[in-house]
């Protein structure tokens, strides 16, 4: 399947030495690739080559995306449109990117910004939790593989990956359910590979870090290309586990990477309102367990905690 791009020089790190791009009119791309190109880029010609190590999928790489590809995927599906199964959209930088609950995500060159669509037919009640943790598990596994095991991030409830107390990645999952069946999933993954963004400090905002802080192999501006093939393999592996009815295996892997189990944490409201300093915590305590529905059991808190924003408390 093809790799499409508007910036062949920028996409070059994904290609083998003898591979080259050719220029193809949108109308000549083939139905699936043409639909993707027109929806995400426009009617102009595309630079195309075989996807090679990126698998049997359509891959779109944009040098500078004018808006979130994750949001666009979800909008197209919500409007009744279709996307190829396994479609992977990558932006090297861009504008109007979003993290969890619509928070702005800074898209810096040298980092990885990926959205992947899967067409599914799974029981929602049995597989939603597995789908939710899939991108975090896949990203953690991919980082370990790309670093030959030198870098092993942990998970912070429920969508962050951490290294040395700093946030190096965030993931999103959106799904469409019809008649109790999961029909579509869009996974959004942002990884600070080569550099960490400069963000204003906040009492409940984890400090950003990068993979390059832990391993110099990730310091180059094209190190995202080192991570991408591993990440697509791990996402496909997770999708395969869901299809095989093994969602519990994904949850077990997430638990194994959970940095918060046994830690004292504070859970805060998601919406802090106009005065963050006046916000009061929803719950506080040592995390005794992560339940099968992703809720938390906290020591001294009677009911499971199902929603909120977690901060890890300093050891006493």
ZADO-1210 file (C-alpha; in nm, 4 decimals, padded with zeros to 6 digits):
<atoms>
<atom x="00.0000" y="00.0000" z="00.0000" code="UNK" pos="1"/>
<atom x="00.1237" y="00.3529" z="-00.0696" code="UNK" pos="2"/>
<atom x="00.3073" y="00.6108" z="00.1334" code="UNK" pos="3"/>
<atom x="00.1704" y="00.9513" z="00.0318" code="UNK" pos="4"/>
<atom x="00.3358" y="01.2817" z="00.1191" code="UNK" pos="5"/>
<atom x="00.3519" y="01.6486" z="00.0311" code="UNK" pos="6"/>
<atom x="00.7172" y="01.6616" z="00.1441" code="UNK" pos="7"/>
<atom x="00.9314" y="01.3843" z="-00.0074" code="UNK" pos="8"/>
<atom x="01.2551" y="01.5165" z="00.1425" code="UNK" pos="9"/>
<atom x="01.1069" y="01.5063" z="00.4911" code="UNK" pos="10"/>
<atom x="00.9704" y="01.1545" z="00.4345" code="UNK" pos="11"/>
<atom x="01.3009" y="01.0228" z="00.3039" code="UNK" pos="12"/>
<atom x="01.4103" y="00.8695" z="00.6400" code="UNK" pos="13"/>
<atom x="01.1275" y="00.6147" z="00.6028" code="UNK" pos="14"/>
<atom x="01.2610" y="00.4774" z="00.2736" code="UNK" pos="15"/>
<atom x="01.5273" y="00.2236" z="00.1884" code="UNK" pos="16"/>
<atom x="01.8257" y="00.3475" z="-00.0075" code="UNK" pos="17"/>
<atom x="01.6933" y="00.2561" z="-00.3527" code="UNK" pos="18"/>
<atom x="01.3324" y="00.3639" z="-00.3013" code="UNK" pos="19"/>
<atom x="01.2152" y="00.6860" z="-00.4602" code="UNK" pos="20"/>
<atom x="00.9002" y="00.8942" z="-00.4839" code="UNK" pos="21"/>
<atom x="00.7047" y="00.9502" z="-00.8017" code="UNK" pos="22"/>
<atom x="00.4524" y="01.2272" z="-00.8650" code="UNK" pos="23"/>
<atom x="00.0957" y="01.1049" z="-00.9185" code="UNK" pos="24"/>
<atom x="-00.2221" y="01.3008" z="-00.9899" code="UNK" pos="25"/>
<atom x="-00.4892" y="01.2572" z="-00.7239" code="UNK" pos="26"/>
<atom x="-00.7255" y="01.0945" z="-00.9772" code="UNK" pos="27"/>
<atom x="-00.4657" y="00.8243" z="-01.0519" code="UNK" pos="28"/>
<atom x="-00.3915" y="00.7179" z="-00.6959" code="UNK" pos="29"/>
<atom x="-00.6547" y="00.4468" z="-00.6699" code="UNK" pos="30"/>
<atom x="-00.9856" y="00.4794" z="-00.4806" code="UNK" pos="31"/>
<atom x="-00.8654" y="00.4471" z="-00.1197" code="UNK" pos="32"/>
<atom x="-00.5485" y="00.6538" z="-00.1545" code="UNK" pos="33"/>
<atom x="-00.7245" y="00.9179" z="-00.3642" code="UNK" pos="34"/>
<atom x="-00.9984" y="00.9551" z="-00.1025" code="UNK" pos="35"/>
<atom x="-00.7419" y="01.0016" z="00.1730" code="UNK" pos="36"/>
<atom x="-00.5368" y="01.2522" z="-00.0247" code="UNK" pos="37"/>
<atom x="-00.8371" y="01.4652" z="-00.1149" code="UNK" pos="38"/>
<atom x="-00.9817" y="01.4572" z="00.2363" code="UNK" pos="39"/>
<atom x="-00.6585" y="01.5463" z="00.4142" code="UNK" pos="40"/>
<atom x="-00.4615" y="01.7453" z="00.1558" code="UNK" pos="41"/>
<atom x="-00.6610" y="01.8455" z="-00.1534" code="UNK" pos="42"/>
<atom x="-00.6767" y="01.7802" z="-00.5257" code="UNK" pos="43"/>
<atom x="-00.3145" y="01.8496" z="-00.6149" code="UNK" pos="44"/>
<atom x="-00.0618" y="01.5815" z="-00.7126" code="UNK" pos="45"/>
<atom x="00.0900" y="01.3566" z="-00.4466" code="UNK" pos="46"/>
<atom x="00.4390" y="01.2184" z="-00.4007" code="UNK" pos="47"/>
<atom x="00.3968" y="00.8405" z="-00.3764" code="UNK" pos="48"/>
<atom x="00.6076" y="00.5350" z="-00.3050" code="UNK" pos="49"/>
<atom x="00.5492" y="00.1863" z="-00.1681" code="UNK" pos="50"/>
<atom x="00.4927" y="00.1790" z="00.2073" code="UNK" pos="51"/>
<atom x="00.7646" y="-00.0834" z="00.2573" code="UNK" pos="52"/>
<atom x="00.8174" y="-00.1565" z="00.6264" code="UNK" pos="53"/>
<atom x="00.5064" y="00.0404" z="00.7229" code="UNK" pos="54"/>
<atom x="00.2797" y="-00.2535" z="00.6432" code="UNK" pos="55"/>
<atom x="-00.0250" y="-00.3172" z="00.4276" code="UNK" pos="56"/>
<atom x="-00.1917" y="00.0204" z="00.4830" code="UNK" pos="57"/>
<atom x="-00.2245" y="00.3694" z="00.3403" code="UNK" pos="58"/>
<atom x="00.0204" y="00.6064" z="00.5116" code="UNK" pos="59"/>
<atom x="-00.0049" y="00.9833" z="00.4760" code="UNK" pos="60"/>
<atom x="00.2814" y="01.2052" z="00.5904" code="UNK" pos="61"/>
<atom x="00.2377" y="01.5810" z="00.5972" code="UNK" pos="62"/>
<atom x="00.5234" y="01.8170" z="00.6636" code="UNK" pos="63"/>
<atom x="00.3007" y="02.0809" z="00.8253" code="UNK" pos="64"/>
<atom x="-00.0630" y="01.9886" z="00.8927" code="UNK" pos="65"/>
<atom x="-00.2948" y="02.2903" z="00.9208" code="UNK" pos="66"/>
<atom x="-00.5168" y="02.1097" z="01.1715" code="UNK" pos="67"/>
<atom x="-00.5386" y="01.7943" z="01.3793" code="UNK" pos="68"/>
<atom x="-00.5513" y="01.4804" z="01.1643" code="UNK" pos="69"/>
<atom x="-00.7041" y="01.2968" z="01.4618" code="UNK" pos="70"/>
<atom x="-00.9914" y="01.5442" z="01.4754" code="UNK" pos="71"/>
<atom x="-01.0420" y="01.5281" z="01.0996" code="UNK" pos="72"/>
<atom x="-01.0599" y="01.1482" z="01.1050" code="UNK" pos="73"/>
<atom x="-01.3301" y="01.1588" z="01.3712" code="UNK" pos="74"/>
<atom x="-01.5254" y="01.4266" z="01.1885" code="UNK" pos="75"/>
<atom x="-01.5233" y="01.2290" z="00.8628" code="UNK" pos="76"/>
<atom x="-01.6468" y="00.9140" z="01.0365" code="UNK" pos="77"/>
<atom x="-01.9137" y="01.1005" z="01.2332" code="UNK" pos="78"/>
<atom x="-02.0463" y="01.2452" z="00.9079" code="UNK" pos="79"/>
<atom x="-02.0878" y="00.8955" z="00.7633" code="UNK" pos="80"/>
<atom x="-01.7667" y="00.8935" z="00.5615" code="UNK" pos="81"/>
<atom x="-01.5268" y="00.6035" z="00.5262" code="UNK" pos="82"/>
<atom x="-01.1555" y="00.5613" z="00.5885" code="UNK" pos="83"/>
<atom x="-00.9260" y="00.2735" z="00.4935" code="UNK" pos="84"/>
<atom x="-00.8680" y="00.0159" z="00.7635" code="UNK" pos="85"/>
<atom x="-00.5258" y="00.0787" z="00.9184" code="UNK" pos="86"/>
<atom x="-00.4923" y="00.4292" z="00.7714" code="UNK" pos="87"/>
<atom x="-00.2002" y="00.6061" z="00.9399" code="UNK" pos="88"/>
<atom x="-00.1685" y="00.9854" z="00.9208" code="UNK" pos="89"/>
<atom x="00.1529" y="01.1464" z="01.0405" code="UNK" pos="90"/>
<atom x="00.2417" y="01.5143" z="01.0755" code="UNK" pos="91"/>
<atom x="00.5942" y="01.6414" z="01.1389" code="UNK" pos="92"/>
<atom x="00.4525" y="01.9654" z="01.2734" code="UNK" pos="93"/>
<atom x="00.1226" y="02.1478" z="01.2549" code="UNK" pos="94"/>
<atom x="-00.1407" y="02.3713" z="01.4073" code="UNK" pos="95"/>
<atom x="-00.4529" y="02.3191" z="01.6171" code="UNK" pos="96"/>
<atom x="-00.3419" y="01.9841" z="01.7571" code="UNK" pos="97"/>
<atom x="-00.5170" y="01.8597" z="02.0685" code="UNK" pos="98"/>
<atom x="-00.4445" y="01.6348" z="02.3616" code="UNK" pos="99"/>
<atom x="-00.6762" y="01.4883" z="02.6213" code="UNK" pos="100"/>
<atom x="-01.0087" y="01.6735" z="02.6675" code="UNK" pos="101"/>
<atom x="-00.9250" y="01.9250" z="02.3958" code="UNK" pos="102"/>
<atom x="-00.6117" y="02.0656" z="02.5594" code="UNK" pos="103"/>
<atom x="-00.3618" y="02.2137" z="02.3134" code="UNK" pos="104"/>
<atom x="-00.0742" y="01.9858" z="02.2105" code="UNK" pos="105"/>
<atom x="00.2447" y="02.1517" z="02.0892" code="UNK" pos="106"/>
<atom x="00.3622" y="01.9820" z="01.7666" code="UNK" pos="107"/>
<atom x="00.7387" y="02.0280" z="01.7422" code="UNK" pos="108"/>
<atom x="00.9600" y="01.9060" z="01.4589" code="UNK" pos="109"/>
<atom x="01.1556" y="01.5999" z="01.5573" code="UNK" pos="110"/>
<atom x="00.8594" y="01.4562" z="01.7480" code="UNK" pos="111"/>
<atom x="00.5952" y="01.2061" z="01.6369" code="UNK" pos="112"/>
<atom x="00.2295" y="01.2984" z="01.5834" code="UNK" pos="113"/>
<atom x="00.0300" y="00.9990" z="01.4612" code="UNK" pos="114"/>
<atom x="-00.3364" y="00.9116" z="01.4066" code="UNK" pos="115"/>
<atom x="-00.4497" y="00.5623" z="01.3062" code="UNK" pos="116"/>
<atom x="-00.7936" y="00.4363" z="01.2025" code="UNK" pos="117"/>
<atom x="-00.9152" y="00.0790" z="01.2468" code="UNK" pos="118"/>
<atom x="-01.2393" y="-00.0651" z="01.1098" code="UNK" pos="119"/>
<atom x="-01.3714" y="-00.3072" z="01.3728" code="UNK" pos="120"/>
<atom x="-01.6572" y="-00.5413" z="01.4532" code="UNK" pos="121"/>
<atom x="-01.6225" y="-00.6110" z="01.8246" code="UNK" pos="122"/>
<atom x="-01.8557" y="-00.6316" z="02.1224" code="UNK" pos="123"/>
<atom x="-01.8274" y="-00.2910" z="02.2881" code="UNK" pos="124"/>
<atom x="-01.8859" y="-00.4127" z="02.6443" code="UNK" pos="125"/>
<atom x="-01.6060" y="-00.6694" z="02.6194" code="UNK" pos="126"/>
<atom x="-01.3488" y="-00.4666" z="02.4264" code="UNK" pos="127"/>
<atom x="-01.3817" y="-00.0967" z="02.5121" code="UNK" pos="128"/>
<atom x="-01.1327" y="-00.1080" z="02.7994" code="UNK" pos="129"/>
<atom x="-00.8800" y="-00.2988" z="02.5903" code="UNK" pos="130"/>
<atom x="-00.9209" y="-00.0457" z="02.3112" code="UNK" pos="131"/>
<atom x="-00.8704" y="00.2412" z="02.5560" code="UNK" pos="132"/>
<atom x="-00.5351" y="00.1119" z="02.6829" code="UNK" pos="133"/>
<atom x="-00.4154" y="-00.0201" z="02.3450" code="UNK" pos="134"/>
<atom x="-00.2335" y="00.2972" z="02.2282" code="UNK" pos="135"/>
<atom x="-00.0518" y="00.3448" z="02.5600" code="UNK" pos="136"/>
<atom x="00.0620" y="-00.0185" z="02.5669" code="UNK" pos="137"/>
<atom x="00.1628" y="-00.0130" z="02.1991" code="UNK" pos="138"/>
<atom x="00.3574" y="00.3122" z="02.2365" code="UNK" pos="139"/>
<atom x="00.5440" y="00.1908" z="02.5437" code="UNK" pos="140"/>
<atom x="00.6353" y="-00.1348" z="02.3669" code="UNK" pos="141"/>
<atom x="00.7432" y="00.0522" z="02.0523" code="UNK" pos="142"/>
<atom x="00.9700" y="00.2891" z="02.2468" code="UNK" pos="143"/>
<atom x="01.1342" y="-00.0064" z="02.4187" code="UNK" pos="144"/>
<atom x="01.1830" y="-00.1856" z="02.0852" code="UNK" pos="145"/>
<atom x="01.3199" y="00.1229" z="01.9062" code="UNK" pos="146"/>
<atom x="01.5729" y="00.1767" z="02.1861" code="UNK" pos="147"/>
<atom x="01.6747" y="-00.1912" z="02.2104" code="UNK" pos="148"/>
<atom x="01.5224" y="-00.1964" z="02.5578" code="UNK" pos="149"/>
<atom x="01.7115" y="00.1040" z="02.6936" code="UNK" pos="150"/>
<atom x="01.4016" y="00.3255" z="02.7338" code="UNK" pos="151"/>
<atom x="01.0955" y="00.1864" z="02.9108" code="UNK" pos="152"/>
<atom x="00.8291" y="00.4448" z="02.9906" code="UNK" pos="153"/>
<atom x="00.5568" y="00.3846" z="03.2461" code="UNK" pos="154"/>
<atom x="00.1865" y="00.4682" z="03.2276" code="UNK" pos="155"/>
<atom x="00.0098" y="00.7347" z="03.4341" code="UNK" pos="156"/>
<atom x="-00.3683" y="00.7012" z="03.4611" code="UNK" pos="157"/>
<atom x="-00.4957" y="00.6853" z="03.2069" code="UNK" pos="158"/>
<atom x="-00.3440" y="00.8388" z="02.8902" code="UNK" pos="159"/>
<atom x="00.0111" y="00.9561" z="02.9687" code="UNK" pos="160"/>
<atom x="00.3503" y="00.7887" z="02.9388" code="UNK" pos="161"/>
<atom x="00.6195" y="00.9006" z="03.1823" code="UNK" pos="162"/>
<atom x="00.9992" y="00.8816" z="03.2053" code="UNK" pos="163"/>
<atom x="01.1812" y="01.0021" z="03.5140" code="UNK" pos="164"/>
<atom x="00.8751" y="01.1898" z="03.6367" code="UNK" pos="165"/>
<atom x="00.8276" y="01.3726" z="03.3060" code="UNK" pos="166"/>
<atom x="00.5578" y="01.3246" z="03.0445" code="UNK" pos="167"/>
<atom x="00.6995" y="01.1999" z="02.7146" code="UNK" pos="168"/>
<atom x="00.3818" y="01.0882" z="02.5373" code="UNK" pos="169"/>
<atom x="00.0063" y="01.1231" z="02.5413" code="UNK" pos="170"/>
<atom x="-00.2535" y="00.9037" z="02.3720" code="UNK" pos="171"/>
<atom x="-00.6187" y="00.9379" z="02.2756" code="UNK" pos="172"/>
<atom x="-00.8865" y="00.6858" z="02.1787" code="UNK" pos="173"/>
<atom x="-01.2157" y="00.7631" z="02.0069" code="UNK" pos="174"/>
<atom x="-01.4624" y="00.4954" z="01.9006" code="UNK" pos="175"/>
<atom x="-01.7904" y="00.4664" z="01.7183" code="UNK" pos="176"/>
<atom x="-02.0409" y="00.2164" z="01.8582" code="UNK" pos="177"/>
<atom x="-02.3501" y="00.0987" z="01.6688" code="UNK" pos="178"/>
<atom x="-02.5880" y="-00.1607" z="01.8064" code="UNK" pos="179"/>
<atom x="-02.3497" y="-00.2470" z="02.0886" code="UNK" pos="180"/>
<atom x="-02.0646" y="-00.3140" z="01.8435" code="UNK" pos="181"/>
<atom x="-01.7396" y="-00.1227" z="01.8107" code="UNK" pos="182"/>
<atom x="-01.7284" y="-00.0284" z="01.4419" code="UNK" pos="183"/>
<atom x="-01.4486" y="00.2273" z="01.4192" code="UNK" pos="184"/>
<atom x="-01.1579" y="00.3383" z="01.6353" code="UNK" pos="185"/>
<atom x="-00.9290" y="00.6365" z="01.5908" code="UNK" pos="186"/>
<atom x="-00.6100" y="00.6332" z="01.7969" code="UNK" pos="187"/>
<atom x="-00.4102" y="00.9520" z="01.8461" code="UNK" pos="188"/>
<atom x="-00.0508" y="00.9367" z="01.9687" code="UNK" pos="189"/>
<atom x="00.1907" y="01.2184" z="02.0400" code="UNK" pos="190"/>
<atom x="00.5473" y="01.1345" z="02.1450" code="UNK" pos="191"/>
<atom x="00.8153" y="01.3855" z="02.2408" code="UNK" pos="192"/>
<atom x="01.0973" y="01.2075" z="02.0605" code="UNK" pos="193"/>
<atom x="01.3750" y="01.4606" z="01.9957" code="UNK" pos="194"/>
<atom x="01.2647" y="01.7510" z="02.2151" code="UNK" pos="195"/>
<atom x="01.0304" y="01.8518" z="02.4928" code="UNK" pos="196"/>
<atom x="00.7949" y="02.1477" z="02.4468" code="UNK" pos="197"/>
<atom x="00.8272" y="02.4504" z="02.6696" code="UNK" pos="198"/>
<atom x="00.5022" y="02.4718" z="02.8617" code="UNK" pos="199"/>
<atom x="00.3934" y="02.7124" z="03.1343" code="UNK" pos="200"/>
<atom x="00.4281" y="02.5466" z="03.4748" code="UNK" pos="201"/>
<atom x="00.1144" y="02.4438" z="03.6577" code="UNK" pos="202"/>
<atom x="00.0395" y="02.2612" z="03.9828" code="UNK" pos="203"/>
<atom x="-00.1340" y="01.9730" z="03.8035" code="UNK" pos="204"/>
<atom x="00.0570" y="01.9739" z="03.4734" code="UNK" pos="205"/>
<atom x="00.3380" y="01.7146" z="03.4531" code="UNK" pos="206"/>
<atom x="00.6676" y="01.8531" z="03.3339" code="UNK" pos="207"/>
<atom x="00.7357" y="01.7555" z="02.9722" code="UNK" pos="208"/>
<atom x="01.0324" y="01.5444" z="02.8777" code="UNK" pos="209"/>
<atom x="01.1582" y="01.3688" z="02.5660" code="UNK" pos="210"/>
<atom x="01.2959" y="01.0297" z="02.4669" code="UNK" pos="211"/>
<atom x="01.6200" y="01.2047" z="02.3757" code="UNK" pos="212"/>
<atom x="01.6623" y="01.2951" z="02.7440" code="UNK" pos="213"/>
<atom x="01.6973" y="00.9233" z="02.8167" code="UNK" pos="214"/>
<atom x="01.8696" y="00.7995" z="02.5005" code="UNK" pos="215"/>
<atom x="02.0832" y="01.0027" z="02.2595" code="UNK" pos="216"/>
<atom x="01.9679" y="00.7791" z="01.9718" code="UNK" pos="217"/>
<atom x="01.6427" y="00.9779" z="01.9741" code="UNK" pos="218"/>
<atom x="01.8076" y="01.3203" z="01.9606" code="UNK" pos="219"/>
<atom x="01.8144" y="01.3577" z="01.5799" code="UNK" pos="220"/>
<atom x="01.5343" y="01.5451" z="01.4052" code="UNK" pos="221"/>
<atom x="01.4495" y="01.2335" z="01.2017" code="UNK" pos="222"/>
<atom x="01.4455" y="00.9971" z="01.5008" code="UNK" pos="223"/>
<atom x="01.0649" y="00.9845" z="01.4718" code="UNK" pos="224"/>
<atom x="01.1273" y="00.7608" z="01.1657" code="UNK" pos="225"/>
<atom x="01.3128" y="00.5172" z="01.3931" code="UNK" pos="226"/>
<atom x="01.0051" y="00.4885" z="01.6159" code="UNK" pos="227"/>
<atom x="00.7212" y="00.4862" z="01.3590" code="UNK" pos="228"/>
<atom x="00.7619" y="00.1343" z="01.2107" code="UNK" pos="229"/>
<atom x="00.7796" y="-00.0180" z="01.5594" code="UNK" pos="230"/>
<atom x="00.4716" y="00.1750" z="01.6655" code="UNK" pos="231"/>
<atom x="00.2623" y="00.0604" z="01.3702" code="UNK" pos="232"/>
<atom x="00.3653" y="-00.3009" z="01.4358" code="UNK" pos="233"/>
<atom x="00.2646" y="-00.2726" z="01.8014" code="UNK" pos="234"/>
<atom x="-00.0677" y="-00.1050" z="01.7218" code="UNK" pos="235"/>
<atom x="-00.1496" y="-00.3833" z="01.4767" code="UNK" pos="236"/>
<atom x="-00.0494" y="-00.6391" z="01.7397" code="UNK" pos="237"/>
<atom x="-00.2884" y="-00.4814" z="01.9888" code="UNK" pos="238"/>
<atom x="-00.5673" y="-00.4734" z="01.7350" code="UNK" pos="239"/>
<atom x="-00.5016" y="-00.8435" z="01.6721" code="UNK" pos="240"/>
<atom x="-00.5341" y="-00.9191" z="02.0436" code="UNK" pos="241"/>
<atom x="-00.8723" y="-00.7478" z="02.0498" code="UNK" pos="242"/>
<atom x="-00.9890" y="-00.9401" z="01.7434" code="UNK" pos="243"/>
<atom x="-00.8799" y="-01.2650" z="01.9110" code="UNK" pos="244"/>
<atom x="-01.0838" y="-01.1863" z="02.2230" code="UNK" pos="245"/>
<atom x="-00.7742" y="-01.1169" z="02.4321" code="UNK" pos="246"/>
<atom x="-00.8522" y="-00.7656" z="02.5562" code="UNK" pos="247"/>
<atom x="-00.7548" y="-00.8822" z="02.9060" code="UNK" pos="248"/>
<atom x="-00.3968" y="-00.9275" z="02.7854" code="UNK" pos="249"/>
<atom x="-00.3774" y="-00.5572" z="02.6950" code="UNK" pos="250"/>
<atom x="-00.5115" y="-00.4578" z="03.0349" code="UNK" pos="251"/>
<atom x="-00.2561" y="-00.6845" z="03.2037" code="UNK" pos="252"/>
<atom x="00.0236" y="-00.5164" z="03.0065" code="UNK" pos="253"/>
<atom x="-00.1085" y="-00.1736" z="03.1039" code="UNK" pos="254"/>
<atom x="-00.1133" y="-00.2724" z="03.4725" code="UNK" pos="255"/>
<atom x="00.2445" y="-00.3963" z="03.4436" code="UNK" pos="256"/>
<atom x="00.3502" y="-00.0485" z="03.3254" code="UNK" pos="257"/>
<atom x="00.1360" y="00.1507" z="03.5697" code="UNK" pos="258"/>
<atom x="00.3571" y="00.3905" z="03.7644" code="UNK" pos="259"/>
<atom x="00.0752" y="00.4816" z="04.0005" code="UNK" pos="260"/>
<atom x="-00.0010" y="00.1432" z="04.1595" code="UNK" pos="261"/>
<atom x="00.1012" y="00.1555" z="04.5245" code="UNK" pos="262"/>
<atom x="00.1652" y="00.5309" z="04.5009" code="UNK" pos="263"/>
<atom x="-00.0031" y="00.8140" z="04.6884" code="UNK" pos="264"/>
<atom x="-00.2020" y="01.0183" z="04.4369" code="UNK" pos="265"/>
<atom x="-00.4487" y="01.3021" z="04.4243" code="UNK" pos="266"/>
<atom x="-00.7436" y="01.3049" z="04.1849" code="UNK" pos="267"/>
<atom x="-00.8597" y="01.6465" z="04.0678" code="UNK" pos="268"/>
<atom x="-01.1653" y="01.7627" z="03.8717" code="UNK" pos="269"/>
<atom x="-01.1160" y="01.7599" z="03.4966" code="UNK" pos="270"/>
<atom x="-01.2691" y="02.1069" z="03.4646" code="UNK" pos="271"/>
<atom x="-01.0730" y="02.3430" z="03.6880" code="UNK" pos="272"/>
<atom x="-01.2942" y="02.6455" z="03.6191" code="UNK" pos="273"/>
<atom x="-01.1729" y="03.0064" z="03.6046" code="UNK" pos="274"/>
<atom x="-00.9611" y="02.9848" z="03.9214" code="UNK" pos="275"/>
<atom x="-00.7374" y="02.6753" z="03.9309" code="UNK" pos="276"/>
<atom x="-00.6015" y="02.7783" z="04.2705" code="UNK" pos="277"/>
<atom x="-00.9489" y="02.7357" z="04.4208" code="UNK" pos="278"/>
<atom x="-00.9960" y="02.3792" z="04.2949" code="UNK" pos="279"/>
<atom x="-01.0363" y="02.1117" z="04.5606" code="UNK" pos="280"/>
<atom x="-00.9362" y="01.7485" z="04.5051" code="UNK" pos="281"/>
<atom x="-01.1945" y="01.4793" z="04.4419" code="UNK" pos="282"/>
<atom x="-00.9996" y="01.2099" z="04.6248" code="UNK" pos="283"/>
<atom x="-00.6594" y="01.1379" z="04.7714" code="UNK" pos="284"/>
<atom x="-00.4905" y="00.8161" z="04.8793" code="UNK" pos="285"/>
<atom x="-00.2631" y="00.5276" z="04.7912" code="UNK" pos="286"/>
<atom x="-00.3710" y="00.3380" z="04.4799" code="UNK" pos="287"/>
<atom x="-00.4445" y="-00.0170" z="04.5869" code="UNK" pos="288"/>
<atom x="-00.5753" y="-00.1489" z="04.2549" code="UNK" pos="289"/>
<atom x="-00.6679" y="-00.0653" z="03.8987" code="UNK" pos="290"/>
<atom x="-01.0032" y="-00.2314" z="03.8388" code="UNK" pos="291"/>
<atom x="-01.1047" y="-00.4047" z="03.5172" code="UNK" pos="292"/>
<atom x="-01.3098" y="-00.0995" z="03.4135" code="UNK" pos="293"/>
<atom x="-01.0032" y="00.1281" z="03.4646" code="UNK" pos="294"/>
<atom x="-01.1424" y="00.2798" z="03.7835" code="UNK" pos="295"/>
<atom x="-00.9100" y="00.3173" z="04.0831" code="UNK" pos="296"/>
<atom x="-00.9324" y="00.1742" z="04.4329" code="UNK" pos="297"/>
<atom x="-00.7758" y="00.4233" z="04.6752" code="UNK" pos="298"/>
<atom x="-00.6902" y="00.3477" z="05.0350" code="UNK" pos="299"/>
<atom x="-00.9435" y="00.5177" z="05.2616" code="UNK" pos="300"/>
<atom x="-01.1809" y="00.6061" z="04.9755" code="UNK" pos="301"/>
<atom x="-01.5022" y="00.4045" z="04.9797" code="UNK" pos="302"/>
<atom x="-01.6106" y="00.4228" z="04.6158" code="UNK" pos="303"/>
<atom x="-01.3973" y="00.3502" z="04.3093" code="UNK" pos="304"/>
<atom x="-01.2634" y="00.6616" z="04.1360" code="UNK" pos="305"/>
<atom x="-01.3789" y="00.6614" z="03.7748" code="UNK" pos="306"/>
<atom x="-01.3019" y="01.0106" z="03.6499" code="UNK" pos="307"/>
<atom x="-01.0569" y="01.2894" z="03.7148" code="UNK" pos="308"/>
<atom x="-00.7043" y="01.4084" z="03.6618" code="UNK" pos="309"/>
<atom x="-00.4260" y="01.2348" z="03.8526" code="UNK" pos="310"/>
<atom x="-00.1180" y="01.3835" z="04.0116" code="UNK" pos="311"/>
<atom x="00.1454" y="01.1686" z="04.1795" code="UNK" pos="312"/>
<atom x="00.2161" y="01.2883" z="04.5330" code="UNK" pos="313"/>
<atom x="00.5705" y="01.3244" z="04.6590" code="UNK" pos="314"/>
<atom x="00.6816" y="01.0354" z="04.8832" code="UNK" pos="315"/>
<atom x="00.6338" y="01.1185" z="05.2509" code="UNK" pos="316"/>
</atoms>
